[in-house]
Amino acid sequence: MEYQFTSENFDAEVLKSDIPVLVDFYADWCGPCKMMAPVIEKLAGEYEGKIKIGKCNVDDNMDLAETYRVTSIPNMQLFKGGKVSDSYIGAMSESALREKLEAAQ
């Protein structure tokens, strides 16, 4: 299941998560973000229960974009124990993102 992270649920769903969380910071108007959408959705299903994967719209949640210094999108940040442990900027292949998720477990 792909999560939708917002300013309202970010603390509970991301920062206090017992498992790693991949947040895809995106915008609806962003071409590379649209390319990543099916990859994020597919991997969210595959890693359910192991890594929480979801999206955060930067236009709707500007406070989060500012807090996590999101200046380019797509911007995927991996959280472990409430802190950013890794980040990936730009579109990438499914296999490249899967490799990063495997290393994060």
C-alpha positions as CSV (number, residue, x, y, z in Angstrom):
1,M,0.0,0.0,0.0
2,E,1.3,3.4,-1.0
3,Y,1.0,5.9,1.8
4,Q,0.1,9.6,1.5
5,F,2.2,11.6,3.9
6,T,1.0,15.1,5.0
7,S,1.9,17.7,7.6
8,E,-0.9,16.2,9.7
9,N,0.3,12.6,9.7
10,F,4.1,12.9,9.1
11,D,5.1,12.6,12.7
12,A,3.0,9.5,13.4
13,E,3.5,7.7,10.0
14,V,7.2,8.6,9.3
15,L,9.1,9.9,12.3
16,K,7.6,7.4,14.8
17,S,7.5,4.4,12.4
18,D,9.0,1.1,13.7
19,I,10.2,0.3,10.2
20,P,12.1,2.3,7.6
21,V,10.1,4.8,5.6
22,L,10.8,6.0,2.1
23,V,9.1,9.4,1.4
24,D,8.8,10.5,-2.2
25,F,8.6,14.3,-2.2
26,Y,6.8,15.2,-5.5
27,A,4.5,17.6,-7.3
28,D,1.7,16.9,-9.7
29,W,3.2,19.1,-12.4
30,C,6.6,17.4,-12.3
31,G,7.4,15.2,-15.3
32,P,10.1,13.0,-13.7
33,C,7.8,12.7,-10.6
34,K,5.0,11.3,-12.9
35,M,7.6,8.8,-14.3
36,M,8.4,7.6,-10.8
37,A,4.8,7.2,-9.6
38,P,4.2,3.7,-11.0
39,V,7.6,2.5,-9.6
40,I,6.8,3.9,-6.1
41,E,3.3,2.3,-6.2
42,K,4.7,-1.1,-7.2
43,L,7.5,-1.1,-4.7
44,A,5.1,0.1,-1.9
45,G,3.1,-3.1,-2.5
46,E,6.2,-5.3,-2.6
47,Y,7.8,-4.0,0.5
48,E,4.6,-3.7,2.6
49,G,5.4,-4.6,6.2
50,K,9.2,-4.2,5.7
51,I,9.5,-0.6,4.4
52,K,6.7,1.9,4.5
53,I,6.7,3.7,1.1
54,G,4.7,6.8,0.2
55,K,4.4,10.2,-1.3
56,C,4.3,13.8,0.0
57,N,3.1,16.5,-2.3
58,V,5.5,19.5,-1.8
59,D,2.9,22.0,-3.0
60,D,0.4,20.9,-0.4
61,N,3.0,20.4,2.4
62,M,5.4,23.3,1.9
63,D,6.4,23.1,5.6
64,L,7.7,19.6,5.2
65,A,9.5,20.4,2.0
66,E,11.2,23.3,3.8
67,T,12.0,21.3,6.9
68,Y,13.7,18.5,4.8
69,R,15.3,20.9,2.4
70,V,13.6,19.6,-0.7
71,T,14.8,22.0,-3.5
72,S,14.6,19.5,-6.4
73,I,12.0,16.8,-7.1
74,P,11.5,14.0,-7.2
75,N,13.4,13.8,-3.9
76,M,13.2,10.5,-2.1
77,Q,14.3,10.4,1.5
78,L,14.7,7.3,3.6
79,F,13.9,7.7,7.3
80,K,15.1,5.3,10.0
81,G,14.4,5.9,13.7
82,G,12.8,9.3,12.9
83,K,15.9,10.6,11.0
84,V,16.9,10.9,7.4
85,S,19.4,8.1,6.7
86,D,19.7,8.6,3.0
87,S,18.3,10.6,0.1
88,Y,18.0,10.2,-3.6
89,I,17.3,13.1,-6.0
90,G,15.9,12.7,-9.5
91,A,14.2,9.9,-11.3
92,M,15.8,6.5,-11.2
93,S,15.1,3.0,-12.6
94,E,13.0,0.6,-10.6
95,S,16.1,-1.7,-10.2
96,A,18.2,1.2,-8.8
97,L,15.6,2.1,-6.3
98,R,15.0,-1.5,-5.4
99,E,18.8,-1.9,-4.7
100,K,18.7,1.1,-2.3
101,L,15.6,-0.3,-0.5
102,E,17.3,-3.7,-0.2
103,A,20.3,-2.1,1.4
104,A,18.1,-0.1,3.8
105,Q,16.4,-3.2,5.4
